[in-house]
Amino acid sequence: MRENAVKEKAYENHEAYQRTQMQKDMIIERLREQGCRITRQRQLILDTILVLRVLR
């Protein structure tokens, strides 16, 4: 029973990661379309914001 709970949690975490990665890719694409440079600092800020949204 506990093993199933662990597997289910791992699956949920993987889904959340994939969703976050897709959101990040979409935001970066929009910024590029608007002529913005994607610096490491912008990527770090974006990662932080998206992780905080997942943790809510």
mmCIF file of the N, C-alpha and C atoms, coordinates in Angstrom:
data_MODEL
# 
_entry.id   MODEL 
# 
loop_
_atom_site.group_PDB 
_atom_site.id 
_atom_site.type_symbol 
_atom_site.label_atom_id 
_atom_site.label_alt_id 
_atom_site.label_comp_id 
_atom_site.label_asym_id 
_atom_site.label_entity_id 
_atom_site.label_seq_id 
_atom_site.pdbx_PDB_ins_code 
_atom_site.Cartn_x 
_atom_site.Cartn_y 
_atom_site.Cartn_z 
_atom_site.occupancy 
_atom_site.B_iso_or_equiv 
_atom_site.pdbx_formal_charge 
_atom_site.auth_seq_id 
_atom_site.auth_comp_id 
_atom_site.auth_asym_id 
_atom_site.auth_atom_id 
_atom_site.pdbx_PDB_model_num 
ATOM 1   N N  . MET A 1 1  ? 0.828  -1.188 0.000   1.00 0.00 ? 1  MET A N  1 
ATOM 2   C CA . MET A 1 1  ? 0.000  0.000  0.000   1.00 0.00 ? 1  MET A CA 1 
ATOM 3   C C  . MET A 1 1  ? 0.878  1.260  0.000   1.00 0.00 ? 1  MET A C  1 
ATOM 4   N N  . ARG A 1 2  ? 1.876  1.290  0.872   1.00 0.00 ? 2  ARG A N  1 
ATOM 5   C CA . ARG A 1 2  ? 2.772  2.444  0.950   1.00 0.00 ? 2  ARG A CA 1 
ATOM 6   C C  . ARG A 1 2  ? 3.548  2.612  -0.357  1.00 0.00 ? 2  ARG A C  1 
ATOM 7   N N  . GLU A 1 3  ? 3.892  1.493  -0.970  1.00 0.00 ? 3  GLU A N  1 
ATOM 8   C CA . GLU A 1 3  ? 4.631  1.532  -2.234  1.00 0.00 ? 3  GLU A CA 1 
ATOM 9   C C  . GLU A 1 3  ? 3.798  2.217  -3.320  1.00 0.00 ? 3  GLU A C  1 
ATOM 10  N N  . ASN A 1 4  ? 2.503  1.943  -3.349  1.00 0.00 ? 4  ASN A N  1 
ATOM 11  C CA . ASN A 1 4  ? 1.624  2.596  -4.321  1.00 0.00 ? 4  ASN A CA 1 
ATOM 12  C C  . ASN A 1 4  ? 1.552  4.093  -4.077  1.00 0.00 ? 4  ASN A C  1 
ATOM 13  N N  . ALA A 1 5  ? 1.518  4.497  -2.818  1.00 0.00 ? 5  ALA A N  1 
ATOM 14  C CA . ALA A 1 5  ? 1.467  5.918  -2.485  1.00 0.00 ? 5  ALA A CA 1 
ATOM 15  C C  . ALA A 1 5  ? 2.741  6.622  -2.946  1.00 0.00 ? 5  ALA A C  1 
ATOM 16  N N  . VAL A 1 6  ? 3.872  5.960  -2.777  1.00 0.00 ? 6  VAL A N  1 
ATOM 17  C CA . VAL A 1 6  ? 5.151  6.530  -3.205  1.00 0.00 ? 6  VAL A CA 1 
ATOM 18  C C  . VAL A 1 6  ? 5.186  6.669  -4.725  1.00 0.00 ? 6  VAL A C  1 
ATOM 19  N N  . LYS A 1 7  ? 4.729  5.637  -5.418  1.00 0.00 ? 7  LYS A N  1 
ATOM 20  C CA . LYS A 1 7  ? 4.708  5.687  -6.884  1.00 0.00 ? 7  LYS A CA 1 
ATOM 21  C C  . LYS A 1 7  ? 3.764  6.784  -7.380  1.00 0.00 ? 7  LYS A C  1 
ATOM 22  N N  . GLU A 1 8  ? 2.623  6.915  -6.726  1.00 0.00 ? 8  GLU A N  1 
ATOM 23  C CA . GLU A 1 8  ? 1.653  7.935  -7.123  1.00 0.00 ? 8  GLU A CA 1 
ATOM 24  C C  . GLU A 1 8  ? 2.224  9.337  -6.915  1.00 0.00 ? 8  GLU A C  1 
ATOM 25  N N  . LYS A 1 9  ? 2.901  9.551  -5.802  1.00 0.00 ? 9  LYS A N  1 
ATOM 26  C CA . LYS A 1 9  ? 3.512  10.852 -5.521  1.00 0.00 ? 9  LYS A CA 1 
ATOM 27  C C  . LYS A 1 9  ? 4.606  11.154 -6.548  1.00 0.00 ? 9  LYS A C  1 
ATOM 28  N N  . ALA A 1 10 ? 5.397  10.160 -6.899  1.00 0.00 ? 10 ALA A N  1 
ATOM 29  C CA . ALA A 1 10 ? 6.449  10.344 -7.897  1.00 0.00 ? 10 ALA A CA 1 
ATOM 30  C C  . ALA A 1 10 ? 5.842  10.715 -9.243  1.00 0.00 ? 10 ALA A C  1 
ATOM 31  N N  . TYR A 1 11 ? 4.736  10.089 -9.593  1.00 0.00 ? 11 TYR A N  1 
ATOM 32  C CA . TYR A 1 11 ? 4.052  10.388 -10.851 1.00 0.00 ? 11 TYR A CA 1 
ATOM 33  C C  . TYR A 1 11 ? 3.525  11.816 -10.844 1.00 0.00 ? 11 TYR A C  1 
ATOM 34  N N  . GLU A 1 12 ? 2.925  12.232 -9.720  1.00 0.00 ? 12 GLU A N  1 
ATOM 35  C CA . GLU A 1 12 ? 2.412  13.607 -9.609  1.00 0.00 ? 12 GLU A CA 1 
ATOM 36  C C  . GLU A 1 12 ? 3.541  14.618 -9.729  1.00 0.00 ? 12 GLU A C  1 
ATOM 37  N N  . ASN A 1 13 ? 4.672  14.332 -9.083  1.00 0.00 ? 13 ASN A N  1 
ATOM 38  C CA . ASN A 1 13 ? 5.818  15.235 -9.169  1.00 0.00 ? 13 ASN A CA 1 
ATOM 39  C C  . ASN A 1 13 ? 6.338  15.332 -10.600 1.00 0.00 ? 13 ASN A C  1 
ATOM 40  N N  . HIS A 1 14 ? 6.354  14.209 -11.306 1.00 0.00 ? 14 HIS A N  1 
ATOM 41  C CA . HIS A 1 14 ? 6.814  14.201 -12.693 1.00 0.00 ? 14 HIS A CA 1 
ATOM 42  C C  . HIS A 1 14 ? 5.870  15.027 -13.576 1.00 0.00 ? 14 HIS A C  1 
ATOM 43  N N  . GLU A 1 15 ? 4.571  14.873 -13.363 1.00 0.00 ? 15 GLU A N  1 
ATOM 44  C CA . GLU A 1 15 ? 3.590  15.661 -14.120 1.00 0.00 ? 15 GLU A CA 1 
ATOM 45  C C  . GLU A 1 15 ? 3.764  17.146 -13.852 1.00 0.00 ? 15 GLU A C  1 
ATOM 46  N N  . ALA A 1 16 ? 3.952  17.503 -12.587 1.00 0.00 ? 16 ALA A N  1 
ATOM 47  C CA . ALA A 1 16 ? 4.139  18.909 -12.230 1.00 0.00 ? 16 ALA A CA 1 
ATOM 48  C C  . ALA A 1 16 ? 5.394  19.458 -12.889 1.00 0.00 ? 16 ALA A C  1 
ATOM 49  N N  . TYR A 1 17 ? 6.465  18.670 -12.924 1.00 0.00 ? 17 TYR A N  1 
ATOM 50  C CA . TYR A 1 17 ? 7.698  19.102 -13.567 1.00 0.00 ? 17 TYR A CA 1 
ATOM 51  C C  . TYR A 1 17 ? 7.485  19.329 -15.063 1.00 0.00 ? 17 TYR A C  1 
ATOM 52  N N  . GLN A 1 18 ? 6.809  18.391 -15.721 1.00 0.00 ? 18 GLN A N  1 
ATOM 53  C CA . GLN A 1 18 ? 6.560  18.522 -17.157 1.00 0.00 ? 18 GLN A CA 1 
ATOM 54  C C  . GLN A 1 18 ? 5.718  19.765 -17.449 1.00 0.00 ? 18 GLN A C  1 
ATOM 55  N N  . ARG A 1 19 ? 4.692  19.996 -16.644 1.00 0.00 ? 19 ARG A N  1 
ATOM 56  C CA . ARG A 1 19 ? 3.827  21.157 -16.820 1.00 0.00 ? 19 ARG A CA 1 
ATOM 57  C C  . ARG A 1 19 ? 4.628  22.442 -16.646 1.00 0.00 ? 19 ARG A C  1 
ATOM 58  N N  . THR A 1 20 ? 5.480  22.475 -15.621 1.00 0.00 ? 20 THR A N  1 
ATOM 59  C CA . THR A 1 20 ? 6.313  23.646 -15.362 1.00 0.00 ? 20 THR A CA 1 
ATOM 60  C C  . THR A 1 20 ? 7.273  23.881 -16.515 1.00 0.00 ? 20 THR A C  1 
ATOM 61  N N  . GLN A 1 21 ? 7.867  22.818 -17.031 1.00 0.00 ? 21 GLN A N  1 
ATOM 62  C CA . GLN A 1 21 ? 8.814  22.946 -18.137 1.00 0.00 ? 21 GLN A CA 1 
ATOM 63  C C  . GLN A 1 21 ? 8.107  23.469 -19.395 1.00 0.00 ? 21 GLN A C  1 
ATOM 64  N N  . MET A 1 22 ? 6.891  22.995 -19.651 1.00 0.00 ? 22 MET A N  1 
ATOM 65  C CA . MET A 1 22 ? 6.147  23.481 -20.816 1.00 0.00 ? 22 MET A CA 1 
ATOM 66  C C  . MET A 1 22 ? 5.808  24.959 -20.651 1.00 0.00 ? 22 MET A C  1 
ATOM 67  N N  . GLN A 1 23 ? 5.415  25.357 -19.438 1.00 0.00 ? 23 GLN A N  1 
ATOM 68  C CA . GLN A 1 23 ? 5.112  26.767 -19.188 1.00 0.00 ? 23 GLN A CA 1 
ATOM 69  C C  . GLN A 1 23 ? 6.360  27.613 -19.405 1.00 0.00 ? 23 GLN A C  1 
ATOM 70  N N  . LYS A 1 24 ? 7.484  27.142 -18.909 1.00 0.00 ? 24 LYS A N  1 
ATOM 71  C CA . LYS A 1 24 ? 8.739  27.875 -19.061 1.00 0.00 ? 24 LYS A CA 1 
ATOM 72  C C  . LYS A 1 24 ? 9.086  28.034 -20.539 1.00 0.00 ? 24 LYS A C  1 
ATOM 73  N N  . ASP A 1 25 ? 8.958  26.969 -21.303 1.00 0.00 ? 25 ASP A N  1 
ATOM 74  C CA . ASP A 1 25 ? 9.258  27.027 -22.737 1.00 0.00 ? 25 ASP A CA 1 
ATOM 75  C C  . ASP A 1 25 ? 8.347  28.024 -23.450 1.00 0.00 ? 25 ASP A C  1 
ATOM 76  N N  . MET A 1 26 ? 7.076  28.033 -23.087 1.00 0.00 ? 26 MET A N  1 
ATOM 77  C CA . MET A 1 26 ? 6.130  28.964 -23.719 1.00 0.00 ? 26 MET A CA 1 
ATOM 78  C C  . MET A 1 26 ? 6.470  30.405 -23.373 1.00 0.00 ? 26 MET A C  1 
ATOM 79  N N  . ILE A 1 27 ? 6.809  30.669 -22.128 1.00 0.00 ? 27 ILE A N  1 
ATOM 80  C CA . ILE A 1 27 ? 7.149  32.033 -21.709 1.00 0.00 ? 27 ILE A CA 1 
ATOM 81  C C  . ILE A 1 27 ? 8.415  32.497 -22.395 1.00 0.00 ? 27 ILE A C  1 
ATOM 82  N N  . ILE A 1 28 ? 9.419  31.635 -22.463 1.00 0.00 ? 28 ILE A N  1 
ATOM 83  C CA . ILE A 1 28 ? 10.670 32.006 -23.136 1.00 0.00 ? 28 ILE A CA 1 
ATOM 84  C C  . ILE A 1 28 ? 10.427 32.294 -24.607 1.00 0.00 ? 28 ILE A C  1 
ATOM 85  N N  . GLU A 1 29 ? 9.597  31.488 -25.241 1.00 0.00 ? 29 GLU A N  1 
ATOM 86  C CA . GLU A 1 29 ? 9.281  31.718 -26.656 1.00 0.00 ? 29 GLU A CA 1 
ATOM 87  C C  . GLU A 1 29 ? 8.599  33.070 -26.851 1.00 0.00 ? 29 GLU A C  1 
ATOM 88  N N  . ARG A 1 30 ? 7.668  33.412 -25.974 1.00 0.00 ? 30 ARG A N  1 
ATOM 89  C CA . ARG A 1 30 ? 6.995  34.713 -26.065 1.00 0.00 ? 30 ARG A CA 1 
ATOM 90  C C  . ARG A 1 30 ? 7.971  35.864 -25.877 1.00 0.00 ? 30 ARG A C  1 
ATOM 91  N N  . LEU A 1 31 ? 8.866  35.718 -24.914 1.00 0.00 ? 31 LEU A N  1 
ATOM 92  C CA . LEU A 1 31 ? 9.857  36.771 -24.692 1.00 0.00 ? 31 LEU A CA 1 
ATOM 93  C C  . LEU A 1 31 ? 10.748 36.944 -25.916 1.00 0.00 ? 31 LEU A C  1 
ATOM 94  N N  . ARG A 1 32 ? 11.139 35.837 -26.529 1.00 0.00 ? 32 ARG A N  1 
ATOM 95  C CA . ARG A 1 32 ? 11.967 35.922 -27.746 1.00 0.00 ? 32 ARG A CA 1 
ATOM 96  C C  . ARG A 1 32 ? 11.209 36.596 -28.884 1.00 0.00 ? 32 ARG A C  1 
ATOM 97  N N  . GLU A 1 33 ? 9.919  36.263 -29.016 1.00 0.00 ? 33 GLU A N  1 
ATOM 98  C CA . GLU A 1 33 ? 9.107  36.885 -30.062 1.00 0.00 ? 33 GLU A CA 1 
ATOM 99  C C  . GLU A 1 33 ? 9.030  38.395 -29.877 1.00 0.00 ? 33 GLU A C  1 
ATOM 100 N N  . GLN A 1 34 ? 9.067  38.833 -28.624 1.00 0.00 ? 34 GLN A N  1 
ATOM 101 C CA . GLN A 1 34 ? 9.005  40.266 -28.328 1.00 0.00 ? 34 GLN A CA 1 
ATOM 102 C C  . GLN A 1 34 ? 10.374 40.927 -28.377 1.00 0.00 ? 34 GLN A C  1 
ATOM 103 N N  . GLY A 1 35 ? 11.387 40.144 -28.733 1.00 0.00 ? 35 GLY A N  1 
ATOM 104 C CA . GLY A 1 35 ? 12.721 40.695 -28.912 1.00 0.00 ? 35 GLY A CA 1 
ATOM 105 C C  . GLY A 1 35 ? 13.569 40.726 -27.646 1.00 0.00 ? 35 GLY A C  1 
ATOM 106 N N  . CYS A 1 36 ? 13.132 40.058 -26.598 1.00 0.00 ? 36 CYS A N  1 
ATOM 107 C CA . CYS A 1 36 ? 13.898 40.032 -25.354 1.00 0.00 ? 36 CYS A CA 1 
ATOM 108 C C  . CYS A 1 36 ? 15.017 38.998 -25.435 1.00 0.00 ? 36 CYS A C  1 
ATOM 109 N N  . ARG A 1 37 ? 16.119 39.340 -24.796 1.00 0.00 ? 37 ARG A N  1 
ATOM 110 C CA . ARG A 1 37 ? 17.195 38.356 -24.674 1.00 0.00 ? 37 ARG A CA 1 
ATOM 111 C C  . ARG A 1 37 ? 16.901 37.505 -23.448 1.00 0.00 ? 37 ARG A C  1 
ATOM 112 N N  . ILE A 1 38 ? 17.207 36.254 -23.555 1.00 0.00 ? 38 ILE A N  1 
ATOM 113 C CA . ILE A 1 38 ? 16.968 35.329 -22.449 1.00 0.00 ? 38 ILE A CA 1 
ATOM 114 C C  . ILE A 1 38 ? 18.294 35.130 -21.717 1.00 0.00 ? 38 ILE A C  1 
ATOM 115 N N  . THR A 1 39 ? 18.500 35.922 -20.699 1.00 0.00 ? 39 THR A N  1 
ATOM 116 C CA . THR A 1 39 ? 19.730 35.840 -19.919 1.00 0.00 ? 39 THR A CA 1 
ATOM 117 C C  . THR A 1 39 ? 19.600 34.770 -18.847 1.00 0.00 ? 39 THR A C  1 
ATOM 118 N N  . ARG A 1 40 ? 20.722 34.397 -18.262 1.00 0.00 ? 40 ARG A N  1 
ATOM 119 C CA . ARG A 1 40 ? 20.685 33.418 -17.166 1.00 0.00 ? 40 ARG A CA 1 
ATOM 120 C C  . ARG A 1 40 ? 19.871 33.963 -15.996 1.00 0.00 ? 40 ARG A C  1 
ATOM 121 N N  . GLN A 1 41 ? 19.993 35.261 -15.757 1.00 0.00 ? 41 GLN A N  1 
ATOM 122 C CA . GLN A 1 41 ? 19.247 35.862 -14.656 1.00 0.00 ? 41 GLN A CA 1 
ATOM 123 C C  . GLN A 1 41 ? 17.740 35.755 -14.912 1.00 0.00 ? 41 GLN A C  1 
ATOM 124 N N  . ARG A 1 42 ? 17.305 36.024 -16.125 1.00 0.00 ? 42 ARG A N  1 
ATOM 125 C CA . ARG A 1 42 ? 15.879 35.891 -16.445 1.00 0.00 ? 42 ARG A CA 1 
ATOM 126 C C  . ARG A 1 42 ? 15.419 34.448 -16.297 1.00 0.00 ? 42 ARG A C  1 
ATOM 127 N N  . GLN A 1 43 ? 16.245 33.513 -16.735 1.00 0.00 ? 43 GLN A N  1 
ATOM 128 C CA . GLN A 1 43 ? 15.887 32.097 -16.601 1.00 0.00 ? 43 GLN A CA 1 
ATOM 129 C C  . GLN A 1 43 ? 15.770 31.708 -15.131 1.00 0.00 ? 43 GLN A C  1 
ATOM 130 N N  . LEU A 1 44 ? 16.682 32.190 -14.305 1.00 0.00 ? 44 LEU A N  1 
ATOM 131 C CA . LEU A 1 44 ? 16.650 31.886 -12.876 1.00 0.00 ? 44 LEU A CA 1 
ATOM 132 C C  . LEU A 1 44 ? 15.394 32.466 -12.223 1.00 0.00 ? 44 LEU A C  1 
ATOM 133 N N  . ILE A 1 45 ? 15.054 33.690 -12.567 1.00 0.00 ? 45 ILE A N  1 
ATOM 134 C CA . ILE A 1 45 ? 13.846 34.315 -12.024 1.00 0.00 ? 45 ILE A CA 1 
ATOM 135 C C  . ILE A 1 45 ? 12.609 33.536 -12.459 1.00 0.00 ? 45 ILE A C  1 
ATOM 136 N N  . LEU A 1 46 ? 12.552 33.173 -13.718 1.00 0.00 ? 46 LEU A N  1 
ATOM 137 C CA . LEU A 1 46 ? 11.418 32.413 -14.238 1.00 0.00 ? 46 LEU A CA 1 
ATOM 138 C C  . LEU A 1 46 ? 11.305 31.058 -13.536 1.00 0.00 ? 46 LEU A C  1 
ATOM 139 N N  . ASP A 1 47 ? 12.432 30.365 -13.358 1.00 0.00 ? 47 ASP A N  1 
ATOM 140 C CA . ASP A 1 47 ? 12.424 29.086 -12.644 1.00 0.00 ? 47 ASP A CA 1 
ATOM 141 C C  . ASP A 1 47 ? 11.890 29.252 -11.226 1.00 0.00 ? 47 ASP A C  1 
ATOM 142 N N  . THR A 1 48 ? 12.330 30.291 -10.551 1.00 0.00 ? 48 THR A N  1 
ATOM 143 C CA . THR A 1 48 ? 11.897 30.539 -9.177  1.00 0.00 ? 48 THR A CA 1 
ATOM 144 C C  . THR A 1 48 ? 10.401 30.777 -9.109  1.00 0.00 ? 48 THR A C  1 
ATOM 145 N N  . ILE A 1 49 ? 9.895  31.603 -9.997  1.00 0.00 ? 49 ILE A N  1 
ATOM 146 C CA . ILE A 1 49 ? 8.457  31.898 -10.007 1.00 0.00 ? 49 ILE A CA 1 
ATOM 147 C C  . ILE A 1 49 ? 7.647  30.638 -10.272 1.00 0.00 ? 49 ILE A C  1 
ATOM 148 N N  . LEU A 1 50 ? 8.064  29.852 -11.251 1.00 0.00 ? 50 LEU A N  1 
ATOM 149 C CA . LEU A 1 50 ? 7.296  28.649 -11.595 1.00 0.00 ? 50 LEU A CA 1 
ATOM 150 C C  . LEU A 1 50 ? 7.340  27.607 -10.483 1.00 0.00 ? 50 LEU A C  1 
ATOM 151 N N  . VAL A 1 51 ? 8.481  27.460 -9.821  1.00 0.00 ? 51 VAL A N  1 
ATOM 152 C CA . VAL A 1 51 ? 8.575  26.498 -8.716  1.00 0.00 ? 51 VAL A CA 1 
ATOM 153 C C  . VAL A 1 51 ? 7.674  26.941 -7.567  1.00 0.00 ? 51 VAL A C  1 
ATOM 154 N N  . LEU A 1 52 ? 7.679  28.219 -7.278  1.00 0.00 ? 52 LEU A N  1 
ATOM 155 C CA . LEU A 1 52 ? 6.818  28.716 -6.188  1.00 0.00 ? 52 LEU A CA 1 
ATOM 156 C C  . LEU A 1 52 ? 5.342  28.490 -6.498  1.00 0.00 ? 52 LEU A C  1 
ATOM 157 N N  . ARG A 1 53 ? 4.968  28.598 -7.766  1.00 0.00 ? 53 ARG A N  1 
ATOM 158 C CA . ARG A 1 53 ? 3.577  28.344 -8.147  1.00 0.00 ? 53 ARG A CA 1 
ATOM 159 C C  . ARG A 1 53 ? 3.207  26.884 -7.951  1.00 0.00 ? 53 ARG A C  1 
ATOM 160 N N  . VAL A 1 54 ? 4.146  25.983 -8.204  1.00 0.00 ? 54 VAL A N  1 
ATOM 161 C CA . VAL A 1 54 ? 3.880  24.552 -8.039  1.00 0.00 ? 54 VAL A CA 1 
ATOM 162 C C  . VAL A 1 54 ? 3.726  24.208 -6.551  1.00 0.00 ? 54 VAL A C  1 
ATOM 163 N N  . LEU A 1 55 ? 4.519  24.850 -5.718  1.00 0.00 ? 55 LEU A N  1 
ATOM 164 C CA . LEU A 1 55 ? 4.511  24.540 -4.296  1.00 0.00 ? 55 LEU A CA 1 
ATOM 165 C C  . LEU A 1 55 ? 3.261  25.049 -3.574  1.00 0.00 ? 55 LEU A C  1 
ATOM 166 N N  . ARG A 1 56 ? 2.517  25.908 -4.174  1.00 0.00 ? 56 ARG A N  1 
ATOM 167 C CA . ARG A 1 56 ? 1.295  26.431 -3.527  1.00 0.00 ? 56 ARG A CA 1 
ATOM 168 C C  . ARG A 1 56 ? 0.304  25.375 -3.297  1.00 0.00 ? 56 ARG A C  1 
# 
